[in-house]
Amino acid sequence: MCLLGNNALDAKAGFTDTDWESVQVKRAMMKSARKVAVLTISEKLNASMRFKIAALNEIDYLVTELDPNDAALQSYADSSILVL
């Protein structure tokens, strides 16, 4: 399992960042893993940055401080991500 922190996650734009090198490293890490978990604070949800790391369907788990049933997580729960 690959555990990744993030700078921006959006239901439409996906998992994004501003640093090209970090994006390449995260893509490689995801490619070598069977499962991917993105860890984020709620302030980084519904935000997007310049470079795309992955689409939501490439992420298996979303871990945040919010309750999994929080309305702010609904668009992620509606995708293929398991919200924890």
Sequence and secondary structure as in RCSB ss.txt:
>XXXX:A:sequence
MCLLGNNALDAKAGFTDTDWESVQVKRAMMKSARKVAVLTISEKLNASMRFKIAALNEIDYLVTELDPNDAALQS
YADSSILVL
>XXXX:A:secstr
 EEEE SEEETTTEEEES HHHHHHHHHHHHT SSEEEE  GGGBT   SEEEE GGG  EEE SS TT GGGHH
HHTTT EE 
